[in-house]
Amino acid sequence: MRRPETAFGQQDTAGEPALYMAMELSNRQWTLGFTDRRHKIRRVTIEARNLVTLQEQIGQAKSRFGLAEDTPVLSCYEAGRDGFWLHHYLESCGINNQVLEPSSIKVDRRRRRAKTDRLDVERMLMQLLRYLDGDSEELHVVRVPTPEQEDGRRLHREQLRLKDERKAHRTRINALLITQGIDLKVRSDFHKRLELLTAWDGSPLGPDLKAELEREYTRLELVETQLRTLEAEQQRRLEQRQAPQMQAILHLMGLRGIGLTGAWILVMEFFGWRDFHNRREVASAAGLTGTPYDSGDSEQEQGISKAGNVRVRWLIVQLAWDWLRYQPESQLSLWFRERFGEGKRLRRVGIVALSRRLLIALWRYVDQGVVPEGAQLKAS
C-alpha cells in the first residue's frame, strides 16, 4: 500500500502560517502528527492524557518548524472513548479543534492495508489539510455539545441501559426456571413464590439453582429501584420547568401519541441542542436520508443511510407506529394508509418513510409551533 505523503509544496495554500496537528488516541499513549505545510510530518508519542507533555510537544513543533509562539494551532482527532473532554481542553487553550467521525477517515479497501498509529495519524493529518482547504466531503465533523448539553443526556441514556438490564434479568430468571419445566411470570412476590416452587417431577429445586435465582431477582429489584428514582427525577424537573428543554418536552407531550420517554429523548438528544435550518438537515442527523444507487442501467434504492443518531432513529420508528394508532385522522396517517395500504411487508417499508416525515413535522412543531396537519392535542 502506498504510504501517505509526508511532505507538502512550498506554497502555503492556507495563507497565514499555522501549525496543524492530528492526534491518534489510545488508552496508554497518544500519537501526535505535526506539520506546517512546508516540512515533513513530525511524529511523536506521548503518555495518554498527559496535557503538560502535549503542550510541550506543540511548543517544540513550532520551534522545529520556525513558527512564532503565537502561531495558531489547528488540530483534530477521531471521536471515540475519550469523548469530548479533550476538545473542550484544546478549545480552552485557543486551539481550533475538530472532532472527526471515524467512518469518514478514508482507507484503501482494495487490498490488505497496513494499520499503525503512525500511519493513521498521517492519513488524518493529510485529510484535515484538504478539509481546511475547502474539500467539505473529505471529512465529516462531529457537532460537539457543551458540557451542560452533554450532561443533560445522561439521565435518559442511563434509563435505556437499565431497561435493557431489567429485560436481561427477567429473561435469565425465566430461562433458569424453564430448565426445570417451570413457566412463571416474574412479579413482585417472586421471593415468596420461589419457596413453593418445585421441579417438573415435584422434587424441590436444587439449592444452588435456588440461590442463583435469589441473586438474580435481587439484582432485578435494584434495577427497578434505580429506574423509579430516575423517573421521579424526570417528573421533578418537569414540574419545576426551569430549563428551556423542559418547556419543549411538555410542548411535545401535548400531542397525542407522544409520551414522556419519547418527548424527553427527542429534546435531549436532538431538538434541545441542535440548530436545524431545513428538513434535510433533520433527516440527515437521524440517518433517515435515502441512499440511491444510480449507475448506468442500474437504478435502485439502498435504504436509509443510518449515519446519524441511532437513539433518535430507533425512537422515531416506534413513535411512527404510535402515531398511526393515536393520530389516525392526521395527514401523515392518511398519507401512510393511502401509500402503503394494509400489506404487512409494505407497512414495514413504509414506516421508515413515515418516520422521516414525522420527525420533520415534530421539529417544526417544537421549533416553529406548527401543529402537524390534522393532529389532535391532548385534553388539558
N, C-alpha and C positions, 0 to 999 in steps of 0.2 A: 504494500500500500504506500502511496506517495505521501510523504510527511508534509504537514502544513508549512507554508513559507514562514521563515523566521526573520526575514529582512524586508524592508519597505523601501519605496522610492525616496529619492532625496527631497521631493517636494511634499510638504505637509499639506494635505488636502483639507485639513480641518481649519486652517488659518492660524489661529493663535496657538502657541506651544502648549502642550498638555501632556500629562503622564497618564497612560492607560494601564489599568490593572484588571486582571481576571484572577479569580480565586476558585480553586478546586478544593472543596471542604470534605473532610472525613473526621471520624471520631478522635483519632490520635494525632493527626497532623494536617496542615493546610499547605497546599502547593500554590505559590503565587507566581504570576507571569506579568512582567512589566515591559512596556515599550513606549517610545515617544514618536514612532513612525519613521525615524531616521536610522535607528540602530537595531541590532538583533535583539530578539526577545531575551530578557533576563529572567531566569527562573530560580526561585529559592523555595526551600521547605522550612516551615516553622512549626512550633508546637501549636496544636489546636487551641483556639480561644485565648492565645497569648497576645493581648492587644498592645502591650508595650513593644514587643518584638515586631508586631505588624507596623506600628508607626515608625520604628527604626528602619525597617526594610523600605518603606515608602521614601523616607529621607535619603537612604543610601541609593535608591534607584534614581532619584532626582539628581543627586551628586554625580552618579555614574554617567548619566545622560547629559550633564551640563545644564540642567534646568535650575531656575531660581527656586528658592524655598517656598515662595508663594504661588508657584505654578499650580493651576487647578488639576485635580485628580478625578478621572472618570473610571469607575470600576463596575464589575458585575460578578455575580455568582449564581449558581443554579438553585432554584427553590428545592428544599428538602427538609431533612430532620432538624436542621438548625433554625428553621422558621425565619422570623423577620427581625430578631433582635440585632443581628449584625448589620442589617440595613439601617436600622434606626441609629446605631452607633456611628456608622460611616457618615450618615447624613448630618449627625450632630457635630462631626469633625469638619464639615464643609465639603465632603467628598460626594460627588454626584454618582449615586449607585443605582444600578438596575438589577432587579431580581428576575431571572430568566426561567421560562418554562423548560424543563429538561427535555421534553419531546421536541422542542424546536431546535435543539442542537443537532446539526446535520452530520450524518455519518455515511460512509460508503457501504451500502448493503449488498454490493455485487460480489463480494468476496470476504474471506475472513479478514478481520481488521485487528491491528494491534491496539490495545487499550491500556494506557497507563495514565497516572495523574499528570505526568509531564506533557503527554500528547493532548490530553483533554483540555488542559489549561491553554495550550497553544491554539487549539481549534476555537475555543471560546473567545479568546482574545482577538483572533482574526475576524470572527463573526461580529464581535462588538464593534470593531472598527468600521466594517461595512454597514452595520446598522446605524452608527452615528453619522456616516456619510450620506444617509438618506434612503438606504435599502430597508424599508419597513418590513419587508417579508423575510428578511434574513433571520430575525429573532422575534419571539413573542415575549413581551414583557408582562410580568405579573403585576396586577394592581395591588399595592401594599396597603393594608388597613392601618389605621393609627393604633397605638396600644390600647386605647379605650374601645375602639371598634372591635379589635381582636378579642379583648376580654369579654365583650358583650356576647360573643358566640360560644362561650364556654358552657353556659348553663344548658342550653338545648342539646348541644353535642354530647354532654355527659348523659343527658336523659336518653338519647338514642342508644348510646352504648349500654346503659343499664337495662333498657328494654330488651336488647339483644341478649344480655346476660340472664335476664329473667326467663326468657324463652329457652335458653340453653339449659338452665337448671331444671325447669319443668320437663323438658324433653328427656333429660338424663334420668330423672325420677321415674317417669313413665317407662323408659327403656329398661331400667332395672326391675321394675315390677312385672313387665311383660315376660321377662325371662323365667318368672315363677308362675306364669299363667294368670296374672292379676291385671285387670284393666280398671284403673282407678283414677278419677279426676282429682287433681291436687287442689285442695281447698284449705281454708284457714284452720280447720280442725284435723289436719293431717297427722299431727303428733298422736292424738288420741286414737285415730283410726288405725295407725300403724301398729299399736299394741294388740289390736284384734285381728290383724291380717294373718292369713295362713296361705301356704303354697297351694298349688293345683290339687294336691292329694290330701289336703287338710293338715299337713305337718307344719310346724312353726317355721318361720323364716330363720335362716342362719344368722348367728349373732354378728358376724362381720358385715353381712348384707344389710342387716337392720341398722347397724352403726353407720354404715355409709349413707343410707337413706336419711338418717337423722342429720348427719353433717350437711348433706346436700340441701335438705329443707331449711336448715339454719342459715345457709348462705342465701337461699331464696328469700327468706324473711328479711335479711339485711338489705338485699337489693330493693325489696318492696318498701322498706322504711326509707331508704335514700330517695327513691322515686317520689314518695309522698312529701318528703322535705323539699325537693326541687319544685314540685307542683305548687306547694304552699308559697314558695318564694316567688314563683311567677305571678300568682294571684296578688301577693303583696305589692309587687312592683306595678301591676296593672291598676290597682286601687289608688296608688299614690299619683300615678300619671305625671311624674316629674320629667322623664326623658321624652324627647320627640318620638323616639321609636315606640314608646308605649301608646302614644296617641295614634300612630299609624297602625299598630296591632289592633287596637279597639275599632279603628275605622274599617279595617279588613273584616273583622269579626261581625260587622254589621250586615254582611252579605250572607244569605242563606247558603249553606254548604261549606262555609269556611269556619272552622273551629279554632280554638286557642293554639293547638300544636301547629296547624298549617299556617296561621297568621304569624305566629312567633318566628318560625323558621324562614318564611318568605321575607320578613322585615329584617331580621338579624343577619341573614346570610346574603340578602340581595338588595331589597329596596331601601333599607335603613342606612346604607353607607355607600352604595354605588350610584353614580350620576349617569343616567342613560339619556341619550339625545334622540333616539328613534327606536322603532320596534325591532330593527335588525340587530342593534346592539343588545337588546334584551334577550332575544332568542339566541344570539351567539354566546352570550355569557353563561347561558344554561346548557349549551351544547345541543340545541334543538334546531340548528340550521341544517338544510339538506346538503348532501354531497353527491351531486350528479356526476355521472361518467359519460362523457360525450366525445368519442374519438372515432373518426372515420364513419363506418356504418353502424357502430355500436353506440347505443344510447340507452342508459338505464339509470335509475335512482338507487344509490347505495345505502340509503338510510340517513339518519341524523349523524352529525359529526361526533357527538358525545364529548367534545372538547370544551367542557365547561363545568359549572358547579354541580357535582353529582348529587348532592343532597337536595338541591332545588329541583333538579331534573326528576329524581325519584318522587319527590313530593308532589310536583305539579301533575304527574300522571295519575297519582292517587286522587288528587283533588278534581281532576277531569272526570273520573268516574262518579265522584260525589256530586259534581256539578250536573251531570245528566240526571241524577236521581232527585236532587233538591231544587234544581232550576230547569224543569222540563220545558217551560214556555219561553226560555230566553232565546235570543237569536243564535247563540252558539250551539245550544242543544238542538234547535230546529235545523240548523245547517248540518250538524253531525248526522241526524236521522235521515235527512234527505240525501246526503252524500254517501253514507256508508250503510244505510239500511239496517237490517236485523241480523245479517250473517255474522257468525262468531269471528271468523277469520278477518273479515273486512273491519269489524268493530275494533279488533286488536290493533290493526294497522292504523285505523282512523283515529284512535285515541291519542296517538302521538301528535297528529296534526291538530286535534282539538286542544291538547296540552299547550302547544305553542301559541295558539290564538288566545287561550285562556290566560296564560302568563302575561301576554301583551295587554290584554284587557284589564287585568288586575294592576299592572304597572300604571296604566292610565288612570285607574280608579284611585290609587294611592297618590300618584304624582299630580294629577290634574283634577281629581274629584269627579271624573266622568264615570257614571254608573254604566256597567255593561248593558247593552240594549236588551230590554225585556227581562232583566234580572230583578228579583224581588229582595227587598231588605227584610231583616228580622224585625219582628214587632218589638218596639221599645218598652 
